C-alpha cells in the first residue's frame, strides 16, 4: 500500500521535473501523561503524510501534505518553492543501493498495544513509587510504530518498520524542610521494560540524596552516571557533525588524523546497531545505514555526513541524513553514537571523588569551545572506593573536550540515552565547586 502510494507520487513528480524524492511516513502512537499521582491524559495519535523534494536547475524545492488526495498539488508546491531558493550544485539525491536487514527493531507486541495497556504501565509506575514512600510529580509513557518508504528518480526504494516504547517518572521525598527529587526512565524497541524497576530506581536515588552535605571546592575525580554523561557528551558530539565543521563551528574542523581524545576511547556511529533506538536500513534520504568509525584510539578519523555535506566536502555520505518527520527536510544527525572505552576505572578505585547522576544546565555549554559550568544533580561523595554521603549544591566546571582526554569507563555496561550508547564515565580530574 505505502510502496504503491510512493510510486504513484513519484510518477506525478516526474511529469514536472527530472529529479524527485518521495518520503512517505505512517506513525501510530499512544501517549500517556502523568501529573502528580494521577494519569492526567492518554491519547492515540495517528499520522500519515508525504514529503516531496525536487531539484531543478540546482535549486531544491520541498513541500508536504497529510491529504493524500492532493499529491499533484503538493508536487506543484515543491516545484514552485524551488524557484525562490538559492542555486547550489551540492543538492543531490541518493543513488540506488542494496540494503541490509537491521535486527530487532520491530516488536509486534508494541504494535498491538492500546491506550489501556499504556495507562496500566503508567499506573504501575505511580503505585510502585507510592509503595516506596515517594510522591510522583510527573512522568509519561510513549509507545508506537513507525513505517517509512523512500523512493526517488535514481531508483532508490527503502522500506523501514520499527517500534518504540518508553516510560519516565519523576519523584520527590521529604528532606527536612524541603524535598529530595530524582527521575528515571527506560526505552526500548521491544516491550521488555519494567515499570516497577523504573519507579524503584527513581525512589532509591531520591531517598539516598536526602540530608546532603556541602563539599569543598577543588579538582577531583568525577564519575558521570549514564544521564550525566549523555548530557555532557551532547556538546562533544556536535563537533563531529560535518555541517558544523563546514560552517566553522567545530573545534575539530582541522584535526582529522590528530589525537583528540584519550587513547582508550573509540567512537562509532552505527545505524545498523541491533535494537538501536535509531537503527534503520537507511537514513532519511535512502542512503544505506552503516557503522562509521569517528574516533579510533583517540585519533579523529571521520565526521558524520548527509548527502549535501558529503558532496560539499568531496566525500561519501555516512548515512546520517536524519528527518524528524515527513514535514521536515533531512539534516545531519546521529543514529546510534557509541562510546567504546578500552580502559576501565571503577568506583572501587576512586580514593576521593564525586558521583553525579544527572546534570542541570548542560545545554548552556559553549558548543564551539566546549566550556561548561553545570549543576550536579543527585551527587554523592566517594571516599576510599565507596559512596560516603550525598552532596548538596555542587557545580562542575571545565571543558568537555579536555575532559574526554582524561576519561575512562566506570563500568562496561552501557545504556542508550537518546542517540548516545555509553557507559558511566570517569573523568580523572574535574573542577568541583561546593
Secondary structure as UniProt FT lines:
FT   HELIX           2..13
FT   TURN            14..16
FT   STRAND          19..35
FT   TURN            36..37
FT   STRAND          38..56
FT   TURN            57..58
FT   STRAND          59..65
FT   TURN            68..69
FT   HELIX           71..82
FT   TURN            83..84
FT   TURN            89..90
FT   HELIX           108..111
FT   HELIX           115..131
FT   TURN            132..133
FT   STRAND          135..152
FT   TURN            153..154
FT   STRAND          157..175
FT   TURN            176..177
FT   STRAND          178..188
FT   HELIX           195..208
FT   STRAND          218..224
FT   HELIX           226..238
FT   TURN            239..240
FT   HELIX           242..246
FT   TURN            247..248
FT   TURN            251..254
FT   TURN            256..257
FT   TURN            263..264
FT   STRAND          265..270
FT   TURN            271..272
FT   TURN            274..275
FT   TURN            277..278
FT   TURN            284..285
FT   STRAND          291..296
FT   TURN            297..298
FT   STRAND          299..300
FT   HELIX           307..313
FT   STRAND          321..322
FT   TURN            326..327
FT   STRAND          331..332
FT   STRAND          337..341
FT   HELIX           347..349
FT   STRAND          352..360
FT   HELIX           362..364
FT   TURN            367..369
FT   STRAND          371..383
FT   TURN            384..385
FT   STRAND          386..391
FT   STRAND          394..399
FT   HELIX           400..403
FT   TURN            404..405
FT   STRAND          407..409
FT   STRAND          415..417
FT   TURN            418..419
FT   STRAND          420..422
FT   STRAND          425..433
//
